[in-house]
């Protein structure tokens, strides 16, 4: 597993990140929050809170 993949997996598995995103949605009254790994060619959603059914799923790799 490469360094980037290791970092993404750590974020995916961290319950504190999920709790932080939930709290951000609570405080801001926004229905969506995410943490993503972004490069110039792709982004990977590491953790997602999607209360508005935006459709973005955790671990999705987009280019």
Rosetta blueprint (number, residue, H / E / L):
1 X L
2 X L
3 X H
4 X H
5 X H
6 X H
7 X H
8 X H
9 X H
10 X H
11 X H
12 X H
13 X H
14 X L
15 X H
16 X H
17 X H
18 X H
19 X H
20 X H
21 X H
22 X H
23 X H
24 X H
25 X H
26 X H
27 X H
28 X H
29 X L
30 X L
31 X L
32 X E
33 X E
34 X E
35 X E
36 X E
37 X E
38 X E
39 X L
40 X L
41 X L
42 X L
43 X E
44 X E
45 X E
46 X E
47 X E
48 X E
49 X E
50 X E
51 X L
52 X L
53 X L
54 X L
55 X L
56 X L
57 X L
58 X L
59 X L
60 X L
61 X E
62 X E
63 X L
